[in-house]
Amino acid sequence: MIGGLKKPILNASAVAKIVEVVKRWKWGPELETQLDKLQFVPNMTHVVQALKIINESDALLSLFKWAKRQTWYVPNDECYVMLFDGLNQSRDFDGIQSLFDEMVCDSIKSATQFSAYNRVLKYLAKAEKLEVSFCCFKKVQDSGCKIDTETYNILMKLFLNKGLPYKAFEIYETMEAAHCSLDVSTYELMIPSLAKSGRLDAAFKLFQEMKERNFRPSLGIFSSLVDSMGKAGRLETSMKVYMEMQGLGLRPSAIMYVSLIESYTKAGKLDAALRLWDEMKIAGFRPNFGLYTLIIESHAKSGKLDIAMSIFRDMEKAGFLPTPSTYSSLLEMHAASGQVDAAMKLYNSMTNAGLRPGLSTYTALLTLLAHKKLVDVAAKILLEMKAMGFSVDVSASDVLMVYIKDGSVDLSLRWLRFMSSSGIRTNNFIIRQLFESCMKNGLYESAKPLLETYVNSAAKVDLILYTSILAYLVRCQEEQNERHLMAILSATRHKAHAFMCGLFTGPEQRKQPVLSFVREFFQGIDYELEEGAAKYFVNVLLNYLVLMGQINRARCVWKVAYENKLFPKAIVFDQHIAWSLDVRNLSVGAALVAVVHTLHRFRKRMLYYGVIPRRIKLVTGPTLRIVVAQMLSSVESPFEVSKVVLRAPGDSVMEWFKKPIVQQFLLNEIPSRADILMHRLNILFPTSAPEIRSLSPPKPLISAKAV
């Protein structure tokens, strides 16, 4: 020492002295005291060289902390690197974090760029310190220090492996913004990750960039793009990448084949999927259970049953047991195409394998058997379905409905008997449908028990159904069938039947005139709900009364129906200009009664009140024109016949009304039923022989025993 000053010393000697002191005193205040007593002036070069020699992390830190307090201290990147290496070797990550914060402060104070930043981030990432490494990454980013490609890759890999892709993508976006060059590892890491996360455009952009930089994509990159593009429905891009991969001589993996086949199958491009399927098998890969199931069911549902069955047989040969879903899709499509033998074979194979068919499978098979009219086989399947624990009432009713719609009444009745014997019930709607089918086919004996079942199950016969039965009676020719129809009408228990019975009895039994009796019945109808049914009933009833020769009763019914506004627009009085009657919406019987009754009204008004219109019109339409014209021509009417209307001047009609024969005609004193009225109904009822039936006395609707 000269003049109290420390003398300079050679580097090697200074470094050796520093190392000697550190190794002796290790750490703590005593070490710092001994370092302060050194007989020479140290500098950062001495400290850096000493740090290279010292191996213990505590000693390294102690020397570094002492150096930082010296006036000659200068922040040094190499120094930090050695310190971080020592701390990482001793797994002291808290120390690394603390030292990192000091380095950040040094960087801010001296505006120094430290490569040690990358070292810290790598160590923390490899140690899987997620929060700390990301926090340090943000601090490095804020400091403006450059991060190298390797560090970016290590950080992104950490977050991807930990299931945090959004963090990895954030780091990747930072890397892009910093214009950091990507290496092969970056591409290998990010392309599959971006593709799997759905960021397909970004993944494909990197893929194109990778090729432009003459990097060869790996099989993993190709697989991820093919799989992700396919699942996203971008099949053209997926196939383009696949073909490009094959062009490079890379062999597709089984997973890639499965992914492509699934994508094309789900997109409905079965031909392309089948080509890939064949290519996969040629390549020596064995389709898995799921792939077999998917391609069989897809081809079955698209109607390509031959291909589906061929692959189905391959699946069985490969040792796979098809699922109930596979069996069901094949069976249901065979059933839908009407292939009963193939469907039954699949059903038997399915049950023999111990698999339980689903409700849709049973329904499809039963519908097929019903359409093929295989009643016994359908009954067997239905009982097996019941034994499996399914509720079969609806399925059995569906089969019955098929027979009814096909018009197979005998099979419908046979199936209904089977249902009854097996304790299977159906609903009233179907019972009514079958009843109506029996009526339509003239099976009246079979219809009556059905109606009784319908009524006894608390179902009510409505006026429309009752009227439809009465319509069959109107057209009936055989006396035996008439008796059956009378019994069916009685079985309805409808109030209209009591009305019909009362209508044909005498006033002594009714205890009131016919007109009052008819008015009473029609007052009990709810016209808001049953107006259409009431019109239908009036039309059919008037047909029946006319055919039975009961003109007075028929006129009473028409009068009351008109009073209750069932046909409000039928009669029109246009003051002195025109009076008209519109019968276009009426049956033949109703039209004839309406014409007679209305002309009688016109006669009274013209003769008694002296009101004569310019003309009178009878609007008949093309259907009723001939019937009405022939009836009126027998009494020399003045009405001229056109296509849809009978018309006459009021004066001519007035003169016609004065004739005695017309008065008798309008008062229902018809001189000859056969010539004037009754046989004309053959136009509407060509098979009813009304002119013969009308000459016999009215037939009661109930027998003496019933009374």
C-alpha positions in Angstrom: 0.0 0.0 0.0 1.5 3.4 -1.0 0.3 6.5 0.8 -2.7 4.5 2.3 -3.9 3.6 -1.2 -4.5 0.0 -2.4 -2.1 -0.9 -5.2 -3.3 -2.5 -8.5 -2.6 -6.2 -9.0 -2.5 -8.6 -11.9 -5.8 -10.2 -12.9 -4.8 -13.8 -12.2 -3.5 -13.0 -8.8 -6.5 -10.9 -7.9 -8.9 -13.5 -9.0 -7.1 -16.2 -7.1 -7.1 -14.0 -3.9 -10.9 -13.4 -4.3 -11.6 -17.1 -4.8 -9.5 -18.0 -1.8 -11.3 -15.5 0.5 -14.8 -16.6 -0.8 -14.0 -20.3 -0.3 -12.7 -19.7 3.2 -15.5 -17.5 4.5 -18.3 -18.8 2.3 -21.0 -16.1 3.0 -22.2 -13.6 5.6 -20.8 -10.4 7.1 -17.3 -11.9 7.7 -16.9 -12.7 4.0 -17.7 -9.1 3.1 -15.3 -7.8 5.8 -12.5 -10.0 4.4 -13.2 -8.9 0.9 -13.1 -5.2 2.0 -9.6 -5.9 3.5 -8.2 -7.0 0.1 -4.8 -5.3 -0.5 -5.7 -4.4 -4.1 -8.5 -2.7 -6.0 -10.9 -5.3 -7.5 -13.0 -4.7 -10.6 -15.9 -6.5 -12.5 -13.4 -8.4 -14.6 -12.0 -10.0 -11.4 -15.5 -10.8 -10.0 -16.6 -12.4 -13.3 -13.5 -14.6 -13.4 -13.9 -15.5 -9.8 -17.5 -16.5 -10.4 -16.4 -18.9 -13.1 -14.3 -20.7 -10.6 -16.6 -20.8 -7.5 -19.2 -23.6 -7.7 -21.4 -23.0 -4.6 -24.5 -20.9 -5.3 -24.5 -19.2 -1.9 -20.9 -18.2 -2.3 -21.6 -16.9 -5.7 -24.5 -14.8 -4.5 -22.5 -13.4 -1.6 -19.7 -12.3 -3.9 -22.2 -10.8 -6.3 -24.0 -8.8 -3.5 -20.6 -7.5 -2.2 -19.6 -6.4 -5.7 -23.0 -4.6 -6.3 -22.2 -2.3 -3.3 -18.9 -1.3 -4.7 -18.4 2.0 -6.6 -16.8 0.2 -9.5 -19.8 -2.2 -10.0 -21.1 -2.3 -13.6 -24.1 -4.6 -14.6 -22.7 -7.6 -16.4 -24.7 -10.1 -18.5 -22.2 -12.9 -18.2 -22.2 -12.4 -14.4 -26.0 -12.9 -14.3 -25.8 -16.0 -16.5 -23.4 -17.7 -14.1 -25.5 -16.8 -11.1 -28.7 -18.2 -12.7 -26.8 -21.3 -13.7 -25.7 -21.9 -10.1 -29.2 -21.2 -8.7 -30.8 -23.6 -11.3 -28.3 -26.3 -10.4 -29.3 -26.0 -6.7 -33.0 -25.8 -7.8 -33.4 -22.5 -6.0 -36.2 -21.0 -8.1 -37.1 -18.4 -5.4 -33.5 -17.2 -5.6 -33.8 -17.1 -9.4 -37.0 -15.0 -9.2 -35.4 -12.6 -6.7 -32.2 -12.2 -8.8 -34.3 -11.7 -11.9 -36.0 -8.8 -10.2 -32.6 -7.3 -9.4 -31.5 -7.8 -13.0 -34.6 -6.0 -14.2 -33.7 -3.0 -12.0 -30.1 -3.1 -13.4 -31.4 -3.2 -16.9 -33.6 -0.1 -16.3 -30.9 1.9 -14.6 -28.2 1.1 -17.2 -30.3 0.4 -20.3 -28.4 -2.8 -20.7 -29.6 -5.7 -22.9 -29.2 -9.0 -21.0 -29.2 -12.4 -22.7 -29.5 -13.8 -19.2 -33.3 -13.1 -19.5 -33.6 -16.0 -21.9 -31.7 -18.2 -19.5 -34.2 -17.4 -16.7 -37.2 -18.0 -18.8 -35.9 -21.4 -20.0 -35.1 -22.5 -16.5 -38.5 -21.5 -15.1 -40.3 -23.1 -18.0 -38.4 -26.3 -17.8 -39.2 -26.4 -14.1 -42.9 -26.0 -15.1 -43.3 -22.8 -13.0 -46.3 -21.5 -15.0 -47.3 -18.3 -13.2 -43.7 -17.3 -12.4 -42.4 -18.0 -15.9 -45.3 -16.1 -17.5 -44.9 -13.2 -15.1 -41.2 -13.0 -15.9 -42.0 -13.2 -19.6 -44.2 -10.2 -19.4 -41.5 -8.2 -17.5 -38.9 -9.1 -20.1 -41.4 -8.0 -22.8 -42.0 -4.7 -21.0 -38.3 -4.1 -20.6 -37.9 -4.3 -24.4 -35.3 -7.0 -24.2 -35.1 -9.5 -27.1 -36.3 -13.0 -26.5 -34.8 -15.7 -28.7 -36.7 -18.4 -30.7 -35.7 -21.3 -28.5 -37.1 -19.5 -25.4 -40.3 -18.8 -27.1 -40.6 -22.4 -28.1 -39.9 -23.6 -24.6 -42.5 -21.3 -23.1 -45.2 -22.2 -25.7 -44.6 -25.9 -25.2 -45.0 -25.5 -21.4 -48.4 -23.9 -21.7 -49.6 -26.2 -24.4 -48.6 -29.3 -22.4 -50.5 -27.9 -19.4 -53.7 -27.4 -21.3 -53.5 -23.6 -21.5 -53.4 -23.0 -25.3 -54.7 -19.5 -25.0 -51.5 -18.5 -23.0 -49.4 -20.3 -25.6 -51.2 -18.4 -28.4 -50.6 -15.1 -26.6 -46.9 -15.8 -26.4 -46.9 -16.8 -30.1 -48.7 -13.5 -31.0 -46.0 -11.6 -29.1 -43.3 -13.6 -31.0 -45.0 -12.6 -34.3 -45.2 -8.9 -33.2 -41.5 -9.0 -32.3 -40.7 -10.3 -35.8 -38.8 -13.2 -34.2 -37.8 -15.8 -36.7 -39.6 -19.2 -36.5 -37.7 -22.4 -36.6 -38.8 -25.9 -37.4 -39.6 -26.6 -33.7 -42.0 -23.5 -33.7 -43.8 -24.8 -36.7 -44.0 -28.3 -35.3 -45.4 -26.9 -32.1 -47.8 -24.3 -33.3 -49.4 -25.7 -36.4 -51.0 -28.8 -34.7 -52.0 -26.6 -31.7 -53.6 -23.9 -33.8 -55.4 -26.6 -35.9 -56.8 -28.5 -32.9 -58.0 -25.2 -31.3 -60.0 -24.4 -34.4 -57.8 -21.6 -35.6 -57.5 -23.3 -39.0 -56.7 -20.2 -41.1 -53.7 -19.3 -38.9 -52.5 -23.0 -38.9 -52.8 -23.2 -42.6 -51.0 -19.9 -43.1 -48.1 -21.2 -40.9 -48.1 -24.4 -42.9 -47.7 -22.5 -46.2 -45.0 -20.3 -44.7 -43.1 -23.3 -43.5 -43.0 -24.8 -47.0 -42.0 -21.4 -48.5 -39.0 -21.5 -46.1 -38.1 -24.9 -47.4 -38.9 -26.7 -44.1 -40.3 -30.2 -44.5 -43.5 -30.6 -42.5 -43.6 -33.7 -40.4 -46.3 -36.4 -40.4 -47.7 -34.9 -37.2 -48.3 -31.5 -38.9 -50.0 -33.3 -41.9 -52.1 -35.4 -39.5 -53.3 -32.5 -37.5 -54.3 -30.4 -40.5 -56.0 -33.3 -42.2 -58.0 -34.2 -39.1 -58.9 -30.6 -38.1 -59.9 -29.5 -41.6 -62.0 -32.6 -42.1 -63.8 -32.2 -38.8 -64.5 -28.6 -39.6 -66.1 -29.6 -42.9 -63.3 -28.2 -45.1 -62.9 -31.4 -47.0 -61.2 -30.0 -50.1 -58.4 -28.5 -48.0 -58.1 -31.7 -46.0 -57.8 -33.8 -49.1 -55.4 -31.4 -50.6 -53.1 -31.7 -47.6 -53.5 -35.4 -47.6 -52.5 -35.7 -51.3 -49.5 -33.3 -50.7 -48.4 -35.6 -47.9 -48.5 -38.7 -50.1 -46.6 -36.7 -52.8 -43.8 -36.3 -50.3 -43.7 -40.1 -49.8 -45.1 -40.0 -46.2 -47.3 -42.9 -45.4 -50.7 -42.0 -43.8 -51.3 -43.4 -40.3 -54.3 -45.4 -39.3 -55.5 -42.4 -37.3 -55.4 -40.2 -40.4 -57.4 -42.7 -42.4 -60.0 -43.0 -39.6 -60.2 -39.2 -39.4 -60.7 -38.8 -43.2 -63.2 -41.5 -43.5 -65.2 -40.2 -40.5 -65.2 -36.6 -42.0 -66.3 -37.7 -45.4 -68.9 -40.1 -44.0 -70.5 -37.5 -41.7 -70.5 -35.0 -44.7 -72.5 -37.5 -46.7 -69.7 -38.1 -49.3 -69.9 -41.8 -49.0 -68.2 -42.6 -52.3 -65.0 -40.8 -51.3 -65.2 -42.4 -47.8 -65.5 -45.8 -49.4 -62.4 -45.2 -51.6 -60.5 -44.2 -48.5 -61.8 -47.3 -46.7 -60.5 -49.5 -49.4 -57.2 -47.6 -49.5 -56.9 -48.1 -45.7 -57.3 -51.8 -46.0 -54.8 -52.1 -48.9 -52.3 -50.2 -46.7 -52.6 -53.0 -44.1 -54.6 -51.1 -41.5 -57.5 -52.8 -39.7 -60.7 -50.7 -39.3 -61.7 -50.3 -35.7 -65.1 -51.0 -34.2 -66.2 -47.4 -34.3 -65.3 -47.0 -37.9 -67.1 -50.2 -38.9 -70.2 -48.9 -37.1 -70.1 -45.5 -38.6 -69.7 -46.5 -42.2 -72.3 -49.3 -42.0 -74.9 -47.1 -40.4 -74.2 -44.2 -42.9 -74.5 -46.4 -45.9 -77.7 -48.0 -44.5 -79.4 -44.7 -43.8 -78.5 -43.5 -47.3 -80.2 -46.5 -48.8 -77.0 -48.2 -50.0 -78.0 -51.5 -48.3 -75.8 -53.8 -50.4 -72.6 -52.0 -49.5 -73.8 -51.7 -45.8 -74.5 -55.5 -45.6 -71.2 -56.3 -47.3 -69.2 -54.3 -44.7 -71.5 -55.6 -42.0 -70.4 -59.2 -42.9 -66.8 -58.1 -42.9 -67.3 -56.6 -39.4 -68.7 -60.0 -38.1 -65.7 -61.8 -39.8 -63.3 -59.4 -38.1 -64.7 -60.6 -34.7 -66.6 -57.4 -33.8 -70.1 -57.7 -32.3 -72.3 -55.1 -34.0 -74.1 -52.7 -31.7 -77.9 -52.6 -31.3 -77.7 -49.3 -33.2 -76.0 -50.9 -36.2 -78.5 -53.7 -36.3 -81.3 -51.3 -35.9 -80.2 -49.0 -38.8 -79.8 -52.0 -41.1 -83.1 -53.6 -40.1 -85.1 -50.3 -40.2 -83.8 -49.4 -43.7 -84.5 -52.9 -45.0 -87.9 -52.7 -43.5 -88.5 -49.3 -45.1 -87.5 -50.7 -48.5 -89.9 -53.6 -48.1 -87.3 -56.4 -47.9 -89.0 -58.5 -45.4 -86.7 -61.6 -45.6 -83.5 -59.5 -45.0 -85.2 -57.6 -42.2 -86.3 -60.8 -40.4 -82.9 -62.3 -40.8 -81.3 -59.3 -39.1 -83.9 -59.4 -36.4 -83.2 -63.1 -35.6 -79.5 -62.5 -35.7 -79.9 -59.6 -33.3 -82.0 -61.5 -30.8 -79.8 -64.6 -31.0 -76.8 -62.4 -30.2 -78.6 -61.3 -27.0 -79.2 -57.8 -28.1 -82.4 -56.0 -27.3 -84.1 -54.2 -30.3 -85.3 -50.7 -29.6 -88.8 -49.4 -30.0 -88.1 -47.8 -33.4 -86.8 -51.2 -34.6 -89.9 -53.1 -33.5 -92.1 -50.4 -35.0 -90.3 -50.5 -38.4 -90.5 -54.3 -38.5 -94.2 -54.5 -37.4 -95.1 -51.8 -40.0 -93.3 -53.9 -42.7 -95.1 -57.1 -41.7 -98.4 -55.2 -41.6 -97.9 -53.9 -45.1 -96.9 -57.4 -46.3 -100.1 -58.7 -44.6 -98.1 -61.3 -42.5 -100.5 -61.3 -39.6 -99.1 -64.4 -37.8 -95.5 -63.2 -38.0 -96.5 -59.7 -36.8 -98.3 -61.3 -33.9 -95.3 -63.3 -32.9 -93.0 -60.2 -33.0 -95.5 -58.2 -31.0 -95.6 -60.8 -28.3 -91.8 -60.9 -28.2 -91.8 -57.2 -27.9 -94.2 -57.4 -25.0 -92.0 -60.0 -23.3 -89.1 -57.6 -23.6 -91.0 -55.2 -21.4 -92.3 -52.7 -24.0 -95.8 -51.3 -23.9 -97.3 -52.7 -27.0 -100.7 -51.0 -27.1 -99.6 -48.2 -29.4 -97.6 -50.5 -31.7 -100.5 -53.0 -32.0 -102.9 -50.1 -32.8 -100.5 -48.8 -35.5 -100.5 -52.2 -37.2 -104.3 -52.2 -37.0 -104.4 -48.8 -38.6 -102.2 -50.0 -41.4 -104.7 -52.7 -42.2 -107.6 -50.2 -42.0 -105.9 -47.7 -44.3 -105.2 -50.5 -46.8 -108.8 -51.5 -46.8 -108.1 -55.0 -45.5 -111.1 -55.2 -43.3 -110.9 -59.0 -42.8 -107.3 -58.7 -41.6 -108.2 -55.7 -39.4 -110.9 -57.8 -37.7 -108.5 -60.7 -37.3 -105.8 -58.5 -35.8 -108.3 -56.9 -33.4 -109.3 -60.4 -32.2 -105.7 -61.2 -31.6 -105.3 -58.0 -29.6 -108.3 -58.8 -27.5 -107.1 -62.4 -26.8 -103.6 -61.1 -25.8 -105.0 -58.4 -23.5 -103.8 -55.6 -25.7 -106.1 -52.5 -26.0 -106.6 -50.0 -28.7 -108.1 -46.6 -28.6 -111.6 -45.4 -29.6 -110.4 -43.5 -32.6 -109.2 -46.7 -34.2 -112.3 -48.6 -33.2 -114.3 -45.9 -34.9 -112.1 -46.1 -38.0 -112.5 -49.9 -38.2 -116.3 -49.5 -37.7 -116.5 -47.1 -40.6 -114.5 -49.4 -42.8 -116.8 -52.3 -41.9 -119.8 -50.1 -42.8 -118.2 -49.1 -46.1 -117.6 -52.7 -47.0 -121.1 -53.8 -46.0 -119.9 -55.9 -43.1 -122.8 -54.8 -40.8 -122.7 -57.9 -38.5 -119.0 -57.2 -37.7 -119.7 -53.4 -37.4 -122.3 -53.7 -34.6 -120.0 -55.2 -31.9 -117.4 -52.6 -32.8 -119.9 -49.8 -32.2 -121.0 -51.4 -29.0 -117.4 -51.5 -27.8 -117.0 -47.9 -28.8 -120.2 -46.8 -26.9 -119.4 -49.0 -23.8 -116.0 -47.4 -23.5 -117.6 -44.1 -22.6 -117.2 -42.7 -26.1 -120.1 -40.8 -27.5 -121.5 -41.3 -31.0 -121.8 -37.8 -32.6 -124.4 -36.7 -35.0 -122.1 -37.1 -38.0 -121.5 -40.8 -37.2 -125.2 -41.4 -36.6 -126.1 -39.6 -39.9 -123.5 -41.7 -41.8 -125.2 -44.9 -40.6 -128.5 -43.5 -41.7 -127.1 -42.8 -45.1 -126.2 -46.4 -45.4 -129.8 -47.3 -44.6 -131.0 -44.9 -47.3 -129.0 -46.8 -49.9 -129.6 -50.3 -48.6 -131.4 -52.8 -50.9 -131.6 -56.0 -48.9 -134.0 -56.5 -46.1 -131.5 -58.5 -44.0 -129.0 -55.7 -44.2 -131.8 -53.2 -43.3 -132.4 -55.1 -40.0 -128.6 -55.0 -39.2 -128.6 -51.3 -39.9 -131.6 -50.7 -37.8 -129.9 -52.5 -34.9 -126.7 -50.5 -35.5 -128.7 -47.2 -35.3 -130.3 -48.4 -32.1 -126.8 -49.3 -30.7 -125.6 -45.7 -31.1 -127.8 -44.5 -28.2 -127.8 -41.1 -29.9 -130.7 -38.8 -29.2 -131.3 -38.5 -33.0 -132.4 -42.2 -32.9 -135.0 -41.5 -30.4 -136.1 -38.6 -32.6 -136.3 -40.9 -35.6 -138.3 -43.4 -33.8 -140.7 -40.8 -32.5 -141.0 -39.3 -36.0 -142.5 -42.5 -37.3 -145.0 -43.1 -34.5 -148.5 -41.7 -34.4 -149.5 -38.4 -32.6 -151.1 -40.5 -29.9 -147.8 -42.0 -28.9 -145.8 -38.8 -29.4 -148.5 -36.8 -27.6 -147.7 -33.8 -29.8 -148.0 -32.9 -33.5 -145.1 -33.7 -35.9 -144.1 -30.1 -36.4 -143.8 -29.5 -32.6 -141.9 -32.7 -32.2 -139.4 -31.7 -34.9 -139.0 -28.2 -33.4 -138.3 -29.7 -30.0 -135.5 -31.9 -31.3 -133.8 -29.1 -33.3 -133.9 -26.8 -30.4 -131.7 -29.2 -28.5 -128.9 -28.9 -31.1 -125.8 -26.7 -30.2 -125.5 -24.9 -33.5 -122.2 -23.3 -32.6 -120.6 -26.8 -32.4 -122.8 -28.9 -34.6 -124.1 -26.7 -37.4 -122.3 -28.7 -40.1 -123.4 -32.0 -38.6 -127.0 -30.7 -38.4 -127.0 -29.8 -42.1 -125.7 -33.2 -43.0 -128.4 -34.8 -40.8 -131.1 -32.8 -42.5 -130.0 -33.7 -46.0 -129.8 -37.4 -45.3 -133.0 -37.5 -43.2 -134.9 -35.8 -46.0 -133.5 -38.3 -48.5 -134.8 -41.1 -46.2 -138.2 -39.5 -45.7 -138.8 -38.9 -49.4 -137.8 -42.4 -50.3 -140.2 -43.7 -47.6 -143.0 -41.5 -49.1 -143.2 -39.4 -45.9 -143.5 -36.1 -47.7 -145.5 -34.3 -44.9 -142.9 -35.3 -42.3 -140.2 -34.2 -44.7 -141.8 -30.8 -45.2 -141.9 -30.3 -41.4 -138.2 -31.1 -41.1 -137.3 -28.7 -43.9 -139.5 -26.0 -42.4 -137.8 -26.3 -39.0 -134.4 -26.5 -40.5 -135.0 -23.2 -42.4 -136.5 -21.6 -39.2 -133.2 -22.5 -37.4 -131.2 -20.8 -40.2 -129.4 -24.0 -41.2 -129.8 -22.8 -44.8 -130.2 -19.0 -44.4 -129.4 -18.1 -48.0 -131.7 -20.7 -49.6 -134.7 -18.4 -50.1 -134.3 -14.8 -51.2 -137.2 -12.2 -51.7 -135.9 -9.3 -53.7 -139.1 -7.2 -53.3 -141.0 -7.1 -56.6 -138.0 -7.9 -58.8 -137.0 -11.6 -58.2 -137.7 -14.4 -55.8 -135.3 -17.3 -55.7 -134.6 -20.6 -54.1 -131.1 -22.0 -54.0 -130.9 -25.8 -53.6 -127.3 -26.4 -54.8 -126.0 -27.4 -51.4 -128.9 -29.8 -50.7 -129.4 -33.6 -51.3 -131.9 -34.7 -53.9 -134.6 -35.4 -51.3 -133.9 -32.1 -49.5 -134.0 -30.3 -52.8 -137.3 -31.7 -53.9 -138.9 -31.0 -50.5 -137.5 -27.5 -50.5 -138.8 -26.8 -54.0 -142.3 -28.1 -53.2 -142.5 -26.3 -49.9 -141.0 -23.0 -51.1 -143.3 -22.9 -54.2 -146.2 -23.4 -51.8 -145.0 -20.3 -49.9 -144.6 -18.3 -53.1 -148.1 -19.3 -54.1 -149.6 -18.1 -50.8 -147.8 -14.9 -50.9 -148.8 -14.2 -54.6 -152.4 -15.2 -54.3 -153.2 -13.9 -50.8 -151.2 -10.7 -50.9 -151.2 -10.0 -54.6 -147.4 -9.5 -54.8 -146.1 -10.7 -58.1 -142.3 -10.5 -58.8 -141.0 -10.0 -62.2 -139.4 -13.5 -62.2 -138.9 -16.6 -60.0 -135.6 -18.6 -60.1 -134.8 -22.0 -58.9 -131.0 -22.3 -58.6 -130.2 -26.0 -58.9 -126.7 -26.3 -60.2 -125.9 -28.9 -62.9 -126.5 -31.9 -60.5 -130.1 -31.3 -59.4 -131.3 -29.5 -62.5 -132.7 -32.6 -64.2 -134.4 -33.9 -61.1 -136.2 -30.7 -60.3 -137.1 -30.0 -63.9 -138.6 -33.4 -64.5 -140.7 -33.2 -61.3 -142.1 -29.8 -62.3 -142.6 -30.7 -66.0 -145.1 -33.4 -64.9 -147.5 -30.6 -63.9 -146.8 -28.4 -66.9 -144.7 -25.8 -65.1 -143.7 -22.6 -66.9 -140.0 -22.8 -65.7 -137.4 -22.8 -68.5 -134.4 -24.9 -67.9 -130.9 -23.5 -68.4 -127.5 -25.0 -67.3 -127.8 -24.3 -63.6 -131.1 -22.4 -63.1 -134.8 -22.9 -63.7 -136.5 -19.5 -64.3 -140.0 -18.2 -65.2 -141.7 -14.8 -65.3 -143.8 -14.0 -62.3 -147.0 -13.6 -64.3 -146.7 -17.0 -65.9 -146.0 -18.6 -62.5 -149.1 -16.8 -61.1 -151.3 -18.3 -63.8 -149.7 -21.7 -63.2 -150.4 -21.5 -59.5 -154.2 -21.2 -60.2 -154.4 -24.6 -61.8 -156.1 -27.3 -59.5 -153.4 -29.9 -60.3 -150.7 -27.5 -59.1 -152.6 -26.8 -55.9 -152.9 -30.5 -55.3 -149.2 -31.0 -56.1 -148.1 -28.3 -53.7 -150.3 -29.5 -51.0 -148.7 -33.0 -51.3 -151.7 -34.6 -53.0 -149.5 -36.1 -55.8 -151.7 -38.0 -58.3 -149.0 -40.5 -59.3 -145.9 -41.0 -57.1 -144.1 -43.1 -59.7 -144.6 -40.6 -62.6 -144.4 -37.3 -60.7 -141.9 -37.8 -57.9 -140.6 -41.0 -56.6 -139.0 -42.7 -59.5 -137.1 -39.6 -60.4 -134.8 -40.3 -57.4 -133.2 -43.1 -59.3 -131.0 -40.3 -60.7 -129.3 -40.0 -57.3 -130.0 -43.5 -56.0 -129.6 -45.8 -59.0 -129.4 -48.9 -56.8 -132.0 -48.1 -54.2 -135.2 -48.9 -56.3 -137.1 -46.1 -54.4 -140.2 -46.3 -56.6 -140.7 -49.9 -55.3 -139.9 -49.2 -51.6 -142.0 -46.1 -51.5 -145.1 -48.0 -52.2 -144.8 -50.1 -49.0 -145.8 -48.8 -45.6 -143.1 -46.9 -43.6 -140.8 -49.3 -41.8 -140.3 -48.6 -38.1 -136.8 -48.0 -36.9 -137.3 -50.1 -33.8 -138.9 -53.5 -33.4 -141.9 -54.3 -31.3 -139.7 -56.1 -28.8 -137.5 -53.1 -28.4 -140.6 -50.9 -27.8 
